[in-house]
Amino acid sequence: MRVFHGTDRLPAFRRPAATVGSYDGVHGGHYKLLDAVRRFARERDGESVVVTFAPHPRIVLETQTDLRLLSTLDEKVWLLERAGIDNLVVIPFTREFSRTSSADFIRRDLVGKLGIEALVMGYNHHFGHNKEGDYGSLRSAERPELQLCRIGRFCVDGEKVSSTAVRTLVEHGEMARAARMLCHPYLLIAGCEQGRLHIDDPYKLLPPAGEYPVTADGEPARLYIPSEGTPLLDLPLTREKSLIEFTP
């Protein structure tokens, strides 16, 4: 998967199909969107594209000061690549960018700079300044060059899957239920020195203090999360950054 930061120096994507969003956690509902994007791209012999934002918009706009994220950018890249996406475009999110209207975002960025031909959206996705844009507004805009697809909600055990729902489960240490909603184990990509983890993103969400069974680069291990201080792993790691997955 190719990763691009910003939209000013993008290559010419081949008949791209895209989806846009924060994709925090890359959970089961996101996989439905990603499957549709890959299908649209395959049908037109094109490329799949995910457009996301960094930092998370809620952090920049300070609408949720205690927000913790399910996935760092490194983790999001790993999950999207594993999902078979061809290209990831990371747009730097700033207060200035937040004032972009939905119409300008579609015209200038998605169609103008990325050349998007098909756009896959979640059933409740909003975008643009003050979240003014949605599937209905795009349909009414009558853009014949842009094929639209809306994906319905995804539920697990009768509960709607969302990043917020998964965050609540992780905050309560319910890692098995979180894994079912995510459709993969909750993961952490971090450096490790003498058992102490180094997590690059201060907003990364960890479960409550306690001891958790994990795999570290595929090896069974135990992760101890203290009430204060640095998490500890009982397995020596040699990579600069290792993949740690919580065992459901």
Salt bridges, closest charged atoms under 4 A:
ASP8 OD1 - LYS113 NZ 3.21
ASP24 OD2 - ARG167 NH2 2.82
ASP35 OD1 - ARG38 NH2 2.48
GLU47 OE1 - ARG2 NH2 2.96
GLU62 OE1 - ARG95 NH2 3.64
ASP74 OD2 - LYS241 NZ 2.56
GLU75 OE1 - LYS204 NZ 2.83
ASP104 OD1 - ARG107 NH2 3.07
ASP109 OD2 - ARG108 NH2 2.79
ASP109 OD1 - LYS113 NZ 3.94
GLU117 OE1 - ARG15 NE 2.85
GLU117 OE1 - ARG44 NE 3.52
ASP134 OD2 - HIS126 NE2 3.85
GLU145 OE2 - ARG143 NH2 2.82
ASP157 OD2 - ARG180 NE 3.22
GLU159 OE1 - ARG177 NH2 3.07
GLU174 OE1 - ARG177 NH1 2.95
GLU193 OE1 - HIS198 NE2 3.80
ASP200 OD2 - LYS241 NZ 2.84
GLU211 OE2 - ARG222 NE 3.06
ASP217 OD1 - ARG239 NH1 3.51
